[in-house]
Amino acid sequence: MAALSSPLTVCRGILKELRLIQGPSYKQSPAFNYVMDQFRKNKVTAERYCRAQQEAHHASQAYLCLLASTRNHMALHNLYHAKGERSPEQVAGLVGLRLPQQPGGKGWEK
């Protein structure tokens, strides 16, 4: 996450990740209520500027990074590990290689 992102951008990012994890009913979850309460509680006004608000913003950026990274990790894990054991030909194909042809095809005799 960029260090210069606004609290609103971070809040929207966290809510997007919650929606991706929990589906359309994410607004009824305790996580949604907690995130919204924390952002409302640490909102900056013209009269107030404090270090705690900046610490909360940094913590929310770190939490957004954690959620996005966990989702990306699970997508990669499911892509490459969900199919079980693969044949050598399939593994070579994953990286764009082909295995050499074995002698003994047409025209070869033992």
Gaussian input, Z-matrix of N, CA and C with variables (Angstrom, degrees):
# hf/3-21g

backbone

0 1
 N
 C     1     B1
 C     2     B2     1     A1
 N     3     B3     2     A2     1     D1
 C     4     B4     3     A3     2     D2
 C     5     B5     4     A4     3     D3
 N     6     B6     5     A5     4     D4
 C     7     B7     6     A6     5     D5
 C     8     B8     7     A7     6     D6
 N     9     B9     8     A8     7     D7
 C    10    B10     9     A9     8     D8
 C    11    B11    10    A10     9     D9
 N    12    B12    11    A11    10    D10
 C    13    B13    12    A12    11    D11
 C    14    B14    13    A13    12    D12
 N    15    B15    14    A14    13    D13
 C    16    B16    15    A15    14    D14
 C    17    B17    16    A16    15    D15
 N    18    B18    17    A17    16    D16
 C    19    B19    18    A18    17    D17
 C    20    B20    19    A19    18    D18
 N    21    B21    20    A20    19    D19
 C    22    B22    21    A21    20    D20
 C    23    B23    22    A22    21    D21
 N    24    B24    23    A23    22    D22
 C    25    B25    24    A24    23    D23
 C    26    B26    25    A25    24    D24
 N    27    B27    26    A26    25    D25
 C    28    B28    27    A27    26    D26
 C    29    B29    28    A28    27    D27
 N    30    B30    29    A29    28    D28
 C    31    B31    30    A30    29    D29
 C    32    B32    31    A31    30    D30
 N    33    B33    32    A32    31    D31
 C    34    B34    33    A33    32    D32
 C    35    B35    34    A34    33    D33
 N    36    B36    35    A35    34    D34
 C    37    B37    36    A36    35    D35
 C    38    B38    37    A37    36    D36
 N    39    B39    38    A38    37    D37
 C    40    B40    39    A39    38    D38
 C    41    B41    40    A40    39    D39
 N    42    B42    41    A41    40    D40
 C    43    B43    42    A42    41    D41
 C    44    B44    43    A43    42    D42
 N    45    B45    44    A44    43    D43
 C    46    B46    45    A45    44    D44
 C    47    B47    46    A46    45    D45
 N    48    B48    47    A47    46    D46
 C    49    B49    48    A48    47    D47
 C    50    B50    49    A49    48    D48
 N    51    B51    50    A50    49    D49
 C    52    B52    51    A51    50    D50
 C    53    B53    52    A52    51    D51
 N    54    B54    53    A53    52    D52
 C    55    B55    54    A54    53    D53
 C    56    B56    55    A55    54    D54
 N    57    B57    56    A56    55    D55
 C    58    B58    57    A57    56    D56
 C    59    B59    58    A58    57    D57
 N    60    B60    59    A59    58    D58
 C    61    B61    60    A60    59    D59
 C    62    B62    61    A61    60    D60
 N    63    B63    62    A62    61    D61
 C    64    B64    63    A63    62    D62
 C    65    B65    64    A64    63    D63
 N    66    B66    65    A65    64    D64
 C    67    B67    66    A66    65    D65
 C    68    B68    67    A67    66    D66
 N    69    B69    68    A68    67    D67
 C    70    B70    69    A69    68    D68
 C    71    B71    70    A70    69    D69
 N    72    B72    71    A71    70    D70
 C    73    B73    72    A72    71    D71
 C    74    B74    73    A73    72    D72
 N    75    B75    74    A74    73    D73
 C    76    B76    75    A75    74    D74
 C    77    B77    76    A76    75    D75
 N    78    B78    77    A77    76    D76
 C    79    B79    78    A78    77    D77
 C    80    B80    79    A79    78    D78
 N    81    B81    80    A80    79    D79
 C    82    B82    81    A81    80    D80
 C    83    B83    82    A82    81    D81
 N    84    B84    83    A83    82    D82
 C    85    B85    84    A84    83    D83
 C    86    B86    85    A85    84    D84
 N    87    B87    86    A86    85    D85
 C    88    B88    87    A87    86    D86
 C    89    B89    88    A88    87    D87
 N    90    B90    89    A89    88    D88
 C    91    B91    90    A90    89    D89
 C    92    B92    91    A91    90    D90
 N    93    B93    92    A92    91    D91
 C    94    B94    93    A93    92    D92
 C    95    B95    94    A94    93    D93
 N    96    B96    95    A95    94    D94
 C    97    B97    96    A96    95    D95
 C    98    B98    97    A97    96    D96
 N    99    B99    98    A98    97    D97
 C   100   B100    99    A99    98    D98
 C   101   B101   100   A100    99    D99
 N   102   B102   101   A101   100   D100
 C   103   B103   102   A102   101   D101
 C   104   B104   103   A103   102   D102
 N   105   B105   104   A104   103   D103
 C   106   B106   105   A105   104   D104
 C   107   B107   106   A106   105   D105
 N   108   B108   107   A107   106   D106
 C   109   B109   108   A108   107   D107
 C   110   B110   109   A109   108   D108
 N   111   B111   110   A110   109   D109
 C   112   B112   111   A111   110   D110
 C   113   B113   112   A112   111   D111
 N   114   B114   113   A113   112   D112
 C   115   B115   114   A114   113   D113
 C   116   B116   115   A115   114   D114
 N   117   B117   116   A116   115   D115
 C   118   B118   117   A117   116   D116
 C   119   B119   118   A118   117   D117
 N   120   B120   119   A119   118   D118
 C   121   B121   120   A120   119   D119
 C   122   B122   121   A121   120   D120
 N   123   B123   122   A122   121   D121
 C   124   B124   123   A123   122   D122
 C   125   B125   124   A124   123   D123
 N   126   B126   125   A125   124   D124
 C   127   B127   126   A126   125   D125
 C   128   B128   127   A127   126   D126
 N   129   B129   128   A128   127   D127
 C   130   B130   129   A129   128   D128
 C   131   B131   130   A130   129   D129
 N   132   B132   131   A131   130   D130
 C   133   B133   132   A132   131   D131
 C   134   B134   133   A133   132   D132
 N   135   B135   134   A134   133   D133
 C   136   B136   135   A135   134   D134
 C   137   B137   136   A136   135   D135
 N   138   B138   137   A137   136   D136
 C   139   B139   138   A138   137   D137
 C   140   B140   139   A139   138   D138
 N   141   B141   140   A140   139   D139
 C   142   B142   141   A141   140   D140
 C   143   B143   142   A142   141   D141
 N   144   B144   143   A143   142   D142
 C   145   B145   144   A144   143   D143
 C   146   B146   145   A145   144   D144
 N   147   B147   146   A146   145   D145
 C   148   B148   147   A147   146   D146
 C   149   B149   148   A148   147   D147
 N   150   B150   149   A149   148   D148
 C   151   B151   150   A150   149   D149
 C   152   B152   151   A151   150   D150
 N   153   B153   152   A152   151   D151
 C   154   B154   153   A153   152   D152
 C   155   B155   154   A154   153   D153
 N   156   B156   155   A155   154   D154
 C   157   B157   156   A156   155   D155
 C   158   B158   157   A157   156   D156
 N   159   B159   158   A158   157   D157
 C   160   B160   159   A159   158   D158
 C   161   B161   160   A160   159   D159
 N   162   B162   161   A161   160   D160
 C   163   B163   162   A162   161   D161
 C   164   B164   163   A163   162   D162
 N   165   B165   164   A164   163   D163
 C   166   B166   165   A165   164   D164
 C   167   B167   166   A166   165   D165
 N   168   B168   167   A167   166   D166
 C   169   B169   168   A168   167   D167
 C   170   B170   169   A169   168   D168
 N   171   B171   170   A170   169   D169
 C   172   B172   171   A171   170   D170
 C   173   B173   172   A172   171   D171
 N   174   B174   173   A173   172   D172
 C   175   B175   174   A174   173   D173
 C   176   B176   175   A175   174   D174
 N   177   B177   176   A176   175   D175
 C   178   B178   177   A177   176   D176
 C   179   B179   178   A178   177   D177
 N   180   B180   179   A179   178   D178
 C   181   B181   180   A180   179   D179
 C   182   B182   181   A181   180   D180
 N   183   B183   182   A182   181   D181
 C   184   B184   183   A183   182   D182
 C   185   B185   184   A184   183   D183
 N   186   B186   185   A185   184   D184
 C   187   B187   186   A186   185   D185
 C   188   B188   187   A187   186   D186
 N   189   B189   188   A188   187   D187
 C   190   B190   189   A189   188   D188
 C   191   B191   190   A190   189   D189
 N   192   B192   191   A191   190   D190
 C   193   B193   192   A192   191   D191
 C   194   B194   193   A193   192   D192
 N   195   B195   194   A194   193   D193
 C   196   B196   195   A195   194   D194
 C   197   B197   196   A196   195   D195
 N   198   B198   197   A197   196   D196
 C   199   B199   198   A198   197   D197
 C   200   B200   199   A199   198   D198
 N   201   B201   200   A200   199   D199
 C   202   B202   201   A201   200   D200
 C   203   B203   202   A202   201   D201
 N   204   B204   203   A203   202   D202
 C   205   B205   204   A204   203   D203
 C   206   B206   205   A205   204   D204
 N   207   B207   206   A206   205   D205
 C   208   B208   207   A207   206   D206
 C   209   B209   208   A208   207   D207
 N   210   B210   209   A209   208   D208
 C   211   B211   210   A210   209   D209
 C   212   B212   211   A211   210   D210
 N   213   B213   212   A212   211   D211
 C   214   B214   213   A213   212   D212
 C   215   B215   214   A214   213   D213
 N   216   B216   215   A215   214   D214
 C   217   B217   216   A216   215   D215
 C   218   B218   217   A217   216   D216
 N   219   B219   218   A218   217   D217
 C   220   B220   219   A219   218   D218
 C   221   B221   220   A220   219   D219
 N   222   B222   221   A221   220   D220
 C   223   B223   222   A222   221   D221
 C   224   B224   223   A223   222   D222
 N   225   B225   224   A224   223   D223
 C   226   B226   225   A225   224   D224
 C   227   B227   226   A226   225   D225
 N   228   B228   227   A227   226   D226
 C   229   B229   228   A228   227   D227
 C   230   B230   229   A229   228   D228
 N   231   B231   230   A230   229   D229
 C   232   B232   231   A231   230   D230
 C   233   B233   232   A232   231   D231
 N   234   B234   233   A233   232   D232
 C   235   B235   234   A234   233   D233
 C   236   B236   235   A235   234   D234
 N   237   B237   236   A236   235   D235
 C   238   B238   237   A237   236   D236
 C   239   B239   238   A238   237   D237
 N   240   B240   239   A239   238   D238
 C   241   B241   240   A240   239   D239
 C   242   B242   241   A241   240   D240
 N   243   B243   242   A242   241   D241
 C   244   B244   243   A243   242   D242
 C   245   B245   244   A244   243   D243
 N   246   B246   245   A245   244   D244
 C   247   B247   246   A246   245   D245
 C   248   B248   247   A247   246   D246
 N   249   B249   248   A248   247   D247
 C   250   B250   249   A249   248   D248
 C   251   B251   250   A250   249   D249
 N   252   B252   251   A251   250   D250
 C   253   B253   252   A252   251   D251
 C   254   B254   253   A253   252   D252
 N   255   B255   254   A254   253   D253
 C   256   B256   255   A255   254   D254
 C   257   B257   256   A256   255   D255
 N   258   B258   257   A257   256   D256
 C   259   B259   258   A258   257   D257
 C   260   B260   259   A259   258   D258
 N   261   B261   260   A260   259   D259
 C   262   B262   261   A261   260   D260
 C   263   B263   262   A262   261   D261
 N   264   B264   263   A263   262   D262
 C   265   B265   264   A264   263   D263
 C   266   B266   265   A265   264   D264
 N   267   B267   266   A266   265   D265
 C   268   B268   267   A267   266   D266
 C   269   B269   268   A268   267   D267
 N   270   B270   269   A269   268   D268
 C   271   B271   270   A270   269   D269
 C   272   B272   271   A271   270   D270
 N   273   B273   272   A272   271   D271
 C   274   B274   273   A273   272   D272
 C   275   B275   274   A274   273   D273
 N   276   B276   275   A275   274   D274
 C   277   B277   276   A276   275   D275
 C   278   B278   277   A277   276   D276
 N   279   B279   278   A278   277   D277
 C   280   B280   279   A279   278   D278
 C   281   B281   280   A280   279   D279
 N   282   B282   281   A281   280   D280
 C   283   B283   282   A282   281   D281
 C   284   B284   283   A283   282   D282
 N   285   B285   284   A284   283   D283
 C   286   B286   285   A285   284   D284
 C   287   B287   286   A286   285   D285
 N   288   B288   287   A287   286   D286
 C   289   B289   288   A288   287   D287
 C   290   B290   289   A289   288   D288
 N   291   B291   290   A290   289   D289
 C   292   B292   291   A291   290   D290
 C   293   B293   292   A292   291   D291
 N   294   B294   293   A293   292   D292
 C   295   B295   294   A294   293   D293
 C   296   B296   295   A295   294   D294
 N   297   B297   296   A296   295   D295
 C   298   B298   297   A297   296   D296
 C   299   B299   298   A298   297   D297
 N   300   B300   299   A299   298   D298
 C   301   B301   300   A300   299   D299
 C   302   B302   301   A301   300   D300
 N   303   B303   302   A302   301   D301
 C   304   B304   303   A303   302   D302
 C   305   B305   304   A304   303   D303
 N   306   B306   305   A305   304   D304
 C   307   B307   306   A306   305   D305
 C   308   B308   307   A307   306   D306
 N   309   B309   308   A308   307   D307
 C   310   B310   309   A309   308   D308
 C   311   B311   310   A310   309   D309
 N   312   B312   311   A311   310   D310
 C   313   B313   312   A312   311   D311
 C   314   B314   313   A313   312   D312
 N   315   B315   314   A314   313   D313
 C   316   B316   315   A315   314   D314
 C   317   B317   316   A316   315   D315
 N   318   B318   317   A317   316   D316
 C   319   B319   318   A318   317   D317
 C   320   B320   319   A319   318   D318
 N   321   B321   320   A320   319   D319
 C   322   B322   321   A321   320   D320
 C   323   B323   322   A322   321   D321
 N   324   B324   323   A323   322   D322
 C   325   B325   324   A324   323   D323
 C   326   B326   325   A325   324   D324
 N   327   B327   326   A326   325   D325
 C   328   B328   327   A327   326   D326
 C   329   B329   328   A328   327   D327

   B1=1.4497
   B2=1.5116
   B3=1.2992
   B4=1.4527
   B5=1.5189
   B6=1.3095
   B7=1.4613
   B8=1.5250
   B9=1.3227
   B10=1.4561
   B11=1.5238
   B12=1.3084
   B13=1.4593
   B14=1.5269
   B15=1.3132
   B16=1.4628
   B17=1.5274
   B18=1.3313
   B19=1.4671
   B20=1.5296
   B21=1.3274
   B22=1.4614
   B23=1.5228
   B24=1.3289
   B25=1.4706
   B26=1.5231
   B27=1.3156
   B28=1.4664
   B29=1.5273
   B30=1.3313
   B31=1.4679
   B32=1.5243
   B33=1.3132
   B34=1.4726
   B35=1.5196
   B36=1.3281
   B37=1.4636
   B38=1.5194
   B39=1.3343
   B40=1.4716
   B41=1.5262
   B42=1.3307
   B43=1.4686
   B44=1.5222
   B45=1.3209
   B46=1.4674
   B47=1.5232
   B48=1.3357
   B49=1.4568
   B50=1.5274
   B51=1.3325
   B52=1.4655
   B53=1.5213
   B54=1.3375
   B55=1.4555
   B56=1.5277
   B57=1.3321
   B58=1.4607
   B59=1.5240
   B60=1.3318
   B61=1.4639
   B62=1.5258
   B63=1.3450
   B64=1.4547
   B65=1.5238
   B66=1.3050
   B67=1.4560
   B68=1.5140
   B69=1.3349
   B70=1.4657
   B71=1.5295
   B72=1.3062
   B73=1.4726
   B74=1.5308
   B75=1.3282
   B76=1.4630
   B77=1.5229
   B78=1.3286
   B79=1.4703
   B80=1.5248
   B81=1.3203
   B82=1.4587
   B83=1.5259
   B84=1.3203
   B85=1.4590
   B86=1.5280
   B87=1.3292
   B88=1.4679
   B89=1.5328
   B90=1.3195
   B91=1.4687
   B92=1.5205
   B93=1.3226
   B94=1.4655
   B95=1.5236
   B96=1.3301
   B97=1.4651
   B98=1.5236
   B99=1.3218
   B100=1.4628
   B101=1.5285
   B102=1.3292
   B103=1.4655
   B104=1.5198
   B105=1.3211
   B106=1.4585
   B107=1.5354
   B108=1.3243
   B109=1.4682
   B110=1.5274
   B111=1.3301
   B112=1.4623
   B113=1.5314
   B114=1.3238
   B115=1.4551
   B116=1.5263
   B117=1.3095
   B118=1.4705
   B119=1.5221
   B120=1.3245
   B121=1.4582
   B122=1.5285
   B123=1.3342
   B124=1.4611
   B125=1.5209
   B126=1.3152
   B127=1.4577
   B128=1.5259
   B129=1.3380
   B130=1.4596
   B131=1.5240
   B132=1.3070
   B133=1.4600
   B134=1.5233
   B135=1.3106
   B136=1.4642
   B137=1.5202
   B138=1.3128
   B139=1.4540
   B140=1.5283
   B141=1.3165
   B142=1.4516
   B143=1.5298
   B144=1.2792
   B145=1.4565
   B146=1.5158
   B147=1.3167
   B148=1.4560
   B149=1.5158
   B150=1.3018
   B151=1.4509
   B152=1.5294
   B153=1.3006
   B154=1.4654
   B155=1.5210
   B156=1.3290
   B157=1.4597
   B158=1.5230
   B159=1.3312
   B160=1.4605
   B161=1.5291
   B162=1.3055
   B163=1.4577
   B164=1.5188
   B165=1.3235
   B166=1.4632
   B167=1.5278
   B168=1.3218
   B169=1.4635
   B170=1.5308
   B171=1.3203
   B172=1.4613
   B173=1.5284
   B174=1.3291
   B175=1.4689
   B176=1.5258
   B177=1.3279
   B178=1.4617
   B179=1.5179
   B180=1.3445
   B181=1.4631
   B182=1.5236
   B183=1.3127
   B184=1.4587
   B185=1.5301
   B186=1.3320
   B187=1.4665
   B188=1.5282
   B189=1.3254
   B190=1.4632
   B191=1.5201
   B192=1.3107
   B193=1.4654
   B194=1.5277
   B195=1.3238
   B196=1.4636
   B197=1.5222
   B198=1.3348
   B199=1.4652
   B200=1.5267
   B201=1.3264
   B202=1.4669
   B203=1.5256
   B204=1.3203
   B205=1.4613
   B206=1.5245
   B207=1.3162
   B208=1.4639
   B209=1.5178
   B210=1.3316
   B211=1.4664
   B212=1.5236
   B213=1.3327
   B214=1.4616
   B215=1.5225
   B216=1.3160
   B217=1.4623
   B218=1.5280
   B219=1.3217
   B220=1.4653
   B221=1.5271
   B222=1.3351
   B223=1.4685
   B224=1.5242
   B225=1.3246
   B226=1.4628
   B227=1.5224
   B228=1.3247
   B229=1.4683
   B230=1.5256
   B231=1.3249
   B232=1.4612
   B233=1.5230
   B234=1.3080
   B235=1.4556
   B236=1.5191
   B237=1.3381
   B238=1.4557
   B239=1.5245
   B240=1.3258
   B241=1.4565
   B242=1.5214
   B243=1.2987
   B244=1.4569
   B245=1.5218
   B246=1.3103
   B247=1.4611
   B248=1.5211
   B249=1.2937
   B250=1.4516
   B251=1.5211
   B252=1.3039
   B253=1.4606
   B254=1.5206
   B255=1.3135
   B256=1.4675
   B257=1.5191
   B258=1.3209
   B259=1.4621
   B260=1.5272
   B261=1.3233
   B262=1.4666
   B263=1.5311
   B264=1.3390
   B265=1.4615
   B266=1.5294
   B267=1.3372
   B268=1.4577
   B269=1.5248
   B270=1.3319
   B271=1.4582
   B272=1.5329
   B273=1.3138
   B274=1.4604
   B275=1.5272
   B276=1.3224
   B277=1.4605
   B278=1.5136
   B279=1.3433
   B280=1.4640
   B281=1.5186
   B282=1.3292
   B283=1.4584
   B284=1.5260
   B285=1.3265
   B286=1.4582
   B287=1.5112
   B288=1.3085
   B289=1.4601
   B290=1.5201
   B291=1.3236
   B292=1.4620
   B293=1.5176
   B294=1.3054
   B295=1.4615
   B296=1.5144
   B297=1.3366
   B298=1.4707
   B299=1.5295
   B300=1.3104
   B301=1.4666
   B302=1.5169
   B303=1.3083
   B304=1.4494
   B305=1.5297
   B306=1.3291
   B307=1.4675
   B308=1.5230
   B309=1.2971
   B310=1.4552
   B311=1.5089
   B312=1.3193
   B313=1.4399
   B314=1.5238
   B315=1.3236
   B316=1.4665
   B317=1.5187
   B318=1.3168
   B319=1.4531
   B320=1.5252
   B321=1.2864
   B322=1.4580
   B323=1.5135
   B324=1.2790
   B325=1.4657
   B326=1.5205
   B327=1.2724
   B328=1.4594
   B329=1.4813
   A1=109.62
   A2=115.59
   A3=120.48
   A4=109.59
   A5=115.96
   A6=120.37
   A7=112.02
   A8=118.08
   A9=121.02
   A10=113.08
   A11=119.07
   A12=120.00
   A13=110.61
   A14=114.82
   A15=119.44
   A16=110.44
   A17=116.97
   A18=119.65
   A19=112.34
   A20=117.48
   A21=120.12
   A22=110.92
   A23=116.88
   A24=120.82
   A25=110.58
   A26=116.82
   A27=120.64
   A28=110.01
   A29=116.67
   A30=120.58
   A31=110.47
   A32=116.71
   A33=120.08
   A34=111.43
   A35=116.73
   A36=120.02
   A37=112.08
   A38=116.65
   A39=120.19
   A40=110.21
   A41=117.01
   A42=119.64
   A43=111.05
   A44=117.99
   A45=121.04
   A46=110.29
   A47=116.67
   A48=119.73
   A49=111.14
   A50=117.48
   A51=120.24
   A52=111.11
   A53=116.67
   A54=120.68
   A55=110.61
   A56=117.37
   A57=120.53
   A58=111.65
   A59=116.83
   A60=120.62
   A61=111.51
   A62=116.82
   A63=120.66
   A64=114.23
   A65=118.73
   A66=120.90
   A67=112.12
   A68=116.51
   A69=120.30
   A70=114.96
   A71=118.19
   A72=120.00
   A73=111.80
   A74=117.30
   A75=119.93
   A76=112.97
   A77=117.92
   A78=120.13
   A79=112.56
   A80=118.53
   A81=121.63
   A82=112.05
   A83=117.45
   A84=119.85
   A85=111.29
   A86=117.17
   A87=120.48
   A88=111.85
   A89=117.27
   A90=120.21
   A91=110.80
   A92=117.25
   A93=121.15
   A94=110.26
   A95=116.71
   A96=120.34
   A97=111.57
   A98=117.51
   A99=120.83
   A100=111.21
   A101=117.17
   A102=120.87
   A103=110.21
   A104=117.58
   A105=120.21
   A106=111.21
   A107=117.44
   A108=120.62
   A109=111.21
   A110=116.48
   A111=120.06
   A112=111.42
   A113=117.49
   A114=118.95
   A115=111.37
   A116=117.47
   A117=119.57
   A118=111.46
   A119=116.29
   A120=121.09
   A121=111.67
   A122=117.48
   A123=121.49
   A124=113.18
   A125=116.90
   A126=120.40
   A127=109.51
   A128=115.82
   A129=120.49
   A130=109.17
   A131=115.82
   A132=120.89
   A133=108.34
   A134=116.76
   A135=120.26
   A136=111.39
   A137=118.02
   A138=121.37
   A139=112.58
   A140=117.46
   A141=118.79
   A142=111.07
   A143=116.01
   A144=122.11
   A145=106.33
   A146=115.83
   A147=117.47
   A148=110.48
   A149=114.05
   A150=120.66
   A151=111.00
   A152=118.07
   A153=121.10
   A154=110.72
   A155=117.37
   A156=119.97
   A157=110.13
   A158=117.35
   A159=119.85
   A160=111.39
   A161=116.92
   A162=120.26
   A163=110.69
   A164=116.34
   A165=120.11
   A166=110.21
   A167=116.89
   A168=120.36
   A169=110.48
   A170=116.81
   A171=120.57
   A172=111.02
   A173=116.88
   A174=120.58
   A175=110.90
   A176=116.92
   A177=119.33
   A178=110.88
   A179=117.96
   A180=120.28
   A181=110.61
   A182=117.01
   A183=120.76
   A184=110.59
   A185=116.81
   A186=120.54
   A187=110.54
   A188=117.40
   A189=120.66
   A190=110.76
   A191=116.83
   A192=120.87
   A193=110.61
   A194=116.99
   A195=121.34
   A196=111.27
   A197=117.11
   A198=120.39
   A199=111.69
   A200=116.98
   A201=120.63
   A202=110.93
   A203=117.57
   A204=120.97
   A205=111.38
   A206=117.31
   A207=120.80
   A208=110.69
   A209=116.87
   A210=120.18
   A211=110.92
   A212=117.25
   A213=120.64
   A214=111.50
   A215=117.00
   A216=120.77
   A217=111.11
   A218=116.39
   A219=119.16
   A220=111.48
   A221=117.35
   A222=120.08
   A223=110.29
   A224=117.68
   A225=120.74
   A226=111.58
   A227=116.30
   A228=119.74
   A229=110.50
   A230=117.13
   A231=120.16
   A232=111.43
   A233=117.46
   A234=121.05
   A235=111.66
   A236=117.40
   A237=120.08
   A238=114.97
   A239=119.33
   A240=119.89
   A241=114.46
   A242=119.52
   A243=121.02
   A244=112.63
   A245=118.17
   A246=119.84
   A247=113.22
   A248=118.50
   A249=120.88
   A250=111.92
   A251=116.54
   A252=122.54
   A253=110.43
   A254=116.11
   A255=121.53
   A256=109.28
   A257=114.80
   A258=119.97
   A259=109.04
   A260=117.99
   A261=120.02
   A262=113.00
   A263=117.13
   A264=119.99
   A265=111.21
   A266=116.79
   A267=120.31
   A268=111.19
   A269=116.89
   A270=120.39
   A271=109.95
   A272=117.50
   A273=120.31
   A274=110.38
   A275=117.19
   A276=120.99
   A277=112.94
   A278=118.35
   A279=121.45
   A280=112.05
   A281=116.34
   A282=119.91
   A283=112.29
   A284=117.18
   A285=120.97
   A286=114.76
   A287=117.85
   A288=121.33
   A289=110.42
   A290=114.60
   A291=120.52
   A292=108.26
   A293=115.98
   A294=120.36
   A295=108.99
   A296=118.05
   A297=119.88
   A298=110.56
   A299=115.21
   A300=120.68
   A301=109.34
   A302=115.91
   A303=121.27
   A304=109.50
   A305=117.54
   A306=118.65
   A307=109.28
   A308=115.41
   A309=119.26
   A310=110.91
   A311=116.51
   A312=120.40
   A313=109.72
   A314=117.86
   A315=121.61
   A316=110.36
   A317=115.88
   A318=121.11
   A319=114.02
   A320=118.37
   A321=120.69
   A322=109.00
   A323=115.79
   A324=119.45
   A325=108.24
   A326=114.92
   A327=120.11
   A328=111.18
   D1=142.46
   D2=177.53
   D3=-73.04
   D4=144.43
   D5=-177.39
   D6=-74.99
   D7=-16.59
   D8=-175.59
   D9=-98.74
   D10=8.76
   D11=-179.22
   D12=-71.30
   D13=148.42
   D14=-177.52
   D15=-78.52
   D16=159.55
   D17=177.43
   D18=-59.95
   D19=-34.61
   D20=178.76
   D21=-64.56
   D22=-40.96
   D23=178.52
   D24=-64.10
   D25=-41.59
   D26=179.49
   D27=-66.09
   D28=-42.94
   D29=179.17
   D30=-60.64
   D31=-45.50
   D32=178.39
   D33=-62.88
   D34=-38.53
   D35=178.25
   D36=-64.07
   D37=-43.25
   D38=178.59
   D39=-63.79
   D40=-42.94
   D41=179.69
   D42=-65.77
   D43=-34.38
   D44=176.38
   D45=-64.06
   D46=-43.84
   D47=178.91
   D48=-64.43
   D49=-39.98
   D50=176.43
   D51=-61.68
   D52=-40.73
   D53=179.02
   D54=-63.98
   D55=-39.80
   D56=178.94
   D57=-67.29
   D58=-34.03
   D59=-179.31
   D60=-77.15
   D61=-46.31
   D62=-169.13
   D63=-102.17
   D64=-10.19
   D65=179.87
   D66=87.49
   D67=-167.44
   D68=-173.43
   D69=-66.61
   D70=-17.32
   D71=-178.76
   D72=-92.77
   D73=24.67
   D74=-176.69
   D75=-67.28
   D76=-21.48
   D77=-177.90
   D78=-71.74
   D79=-15.35
   D80=177.64
   D81=-93.46
   D82=-0.37
   D83=-175.53
   D84=-82.68
   D85=153.45
   D86=175.97
   D87=-64.03
   D88=-30.49
   D89=179.52
   D90=-63.93
   D91=-42.25
   D92=178.28
   D93=-61.25
   D94=-47.36
   D95=-179.96
   D96=-61.84
   D97=-40.42
   D98=179.90
   D99=-65.32
   D100=-45.58
   D101=-179.58
   D102=-61.65
   D103=-45.76
   D104=-178.86
   D105=-65.45
   D106=-39.84
   D107=177.83
   D108=-62.16
   D109=-42.72
   D110=-178.99
   D111=-66.36
   D112=-40.90
   D113=179.00
   D114=-68.98
   D115=-36.38
   D116=177.10
   D117=-68.10
   D118=-38.69
   D119=-178.08
   D120=-67.50
   D121=-33.90
   D122=-175.96
   D123=-101.97
   D124=19.59
   D125=178.90
   D126=-68.35
   D127=137.47
   D128=-179.07
   D129=-87.75
   D130=134.31
   D131=174.23
   D132=-113.91
   D133=176.05
   D134=-179.93
   D135=-67.40
   D136=-26.39
   D137=-176.87
   D138=-87.88
   D139=-14.66
   D140=-170.73
   D141=-127.38
   D142=129.06
   D143=171.83
   D144=-142.81
   D145=116.23
   D146=-175.14
   D147=-140.35
   D148=161.01
   D149=-179.46
   D150=-68.30
   D151=-32.13
   D152=-178.58
   D153=-61.73
   D154=-35.56
   D155=179.06
   D156=-65.92
   D157=-41.37
   D158=178.73
   D159=-67.93
   D160=-35.69
   D161=176.23
   D162=-65.25
   D163=-39.61
   D164=178.07
   D165=-65.90
   D166=-38.52
   D167=178.42
   D168=-64.68
   D169=-42.51
   D170=177.72
   D171=-63.50
   D172=-42.76
   D173=178.59
   D174=-63.50
   D175=-37.85
   D176=179.39
   D177=-69.05
   D178=-35.72
   D179=175.63
   D180=-64.50
   D181=-41.24
   D182=178.97
   D183=-65.19
   D184=-38.94
   D185=179.34
   D186=-66.98
   D187=-40.31
   D188=176.82
   D189=-62.45
   D190=-42.15
   D191=177.80
   D192=-62.37
   D193=-41.18
   D194=177.82
   D195=-62.00
   D196=-46.69
   D197=-179.50
   D198=-62.41
   D199=-46.43
   D200=-179.01
   D201=-65.59
   D202=-41.70
   D203=-179.53
   D204=-67.05
   D205=-38.26
   D206=177.93
   D207=-65.37
   D208=-42.00
   D209=178.18
   D210=-63.62
   D211=-43.90
   D212=178.61
   D213=-64.67
   D214=-39.58
   D215=178.05
   D216=-62.31
   D217=-44.39
   D218=-179.79
   D219=-65.51
   D220=-36.98
   D221=177.50
   D222=-63.82
   D223=-44.18
   D224=177.98
   D225=-66.81
   D226=-40.18
   D227=178.99
   D228=-62.16
   D229=-44.77
   D230=179.53
   D231=-66.48
   D232=-33.15
   D233=-179.25
   D234=-68.52
   D235=-41.57
   D236=-172.20
   D237=-104.48
   D238=-12.99
   D239=-176.74
   D240=-119.44
   D241=-8.05
   D242=-174.05
   D243=-78.53
   D244=-14.98
   D245=-173.62
   D246=-91.86
   D247=-0.51
   D248=178.74
   D249=77.51
   D250=-152.46
   D251=-178.03
   D252=-72.99
   D253=135.50
   D254=179.72
   D255=-112.15
   D256=156.19
   D257=176.66
   D258=-74.98
   D259=159.81
   D260=178.15
   D261=-58.92
   D262=-33.29
   D263=178.44
   D264=-65.09
   D265=-40.34
   D266=179.07
   D267=-67.80
   D268=-40.27
   D269=179.53
   D270=-64.66
   D271=-42.32
   D272=178.18
   D273=-64.45
   D274=-37.58
   D275=178.64
   D276=-65.57
   D277=-28.53
   D278=178.46
   D279=-60.84
   D280=-35.13
   D281=-178.39
   D282=-102.69
   D283=9.36
   D284=174.84
   D285=84.17
   D286=24.95
   D287=178.97
   D288=-113.90
   D289=164.39
   D290=173.16
   D291=-125.64
   D292=146.13
   D293=175.99
   D294=-77.63
   D295=148.12
   D296=178.53
   D297=-67.23
   D298=150.36
   D299=178.28
   D300=-73.31
   D301=138.19
   D302=179.10
   D303=-81.68
   D304=138.21
   D305=175.21
   D306=-66.72
   D307=152.88
   D308=179.89
   D309=120.02
   D310=3.61
   D311=177.07
   D312=-78.09
   D313=-148.88
   D314=-179.70
   D315=-62.66
   D316=137.97
   D317=175.32
   D318=86.47
   D319=-10.43
   D320=-179.81
   D321=-101.44
   D322=136.97
   D323=176.42
   D324=-128.90
   D325=152.64
   D326=-178.89
   D327=-86.04

